C-alpha cells in the first residue's frame, strides 16, 4: 500500500469520490455518486473518514454531486488564493458555509 502525503505529492485541495462506509465489515454505499472536497490547508486529513473529521470540515467536504463539487472546489481554491495565507498555516477558520 502506498502512502500519499499531500505536501510531498504537491496537492493541498482535492475533489474525490466519497469512499463507501464500512458497517459491520460490509461496504455501504459502494455505488455512490457523491464527491467530497479534502483541503489540507484547512487542516483536513485525506486518511480520515468523513465521520472522523470535525463538523466544520464536514461542511467543506460535502458530499456533493460532481457538478456542485467542481464548483465548490473552484470556489474553495479561490478563497485560499484571495487570502494568500503562507504555507504551513493549517487550521484556518472556515470561509463559507455550504448549508
Buried (B, 14 or more C-beta within 10 A) or exposed (E): EEEEEBEEEEEBBBBEEBBEBEEEEEEEEEEBEBBBBBBBBBBBEBEEEBEEBEEBBBBBBBBBEEEEBBEBBEEBBEBBEEEEEEEEEEEBEBBEEBE
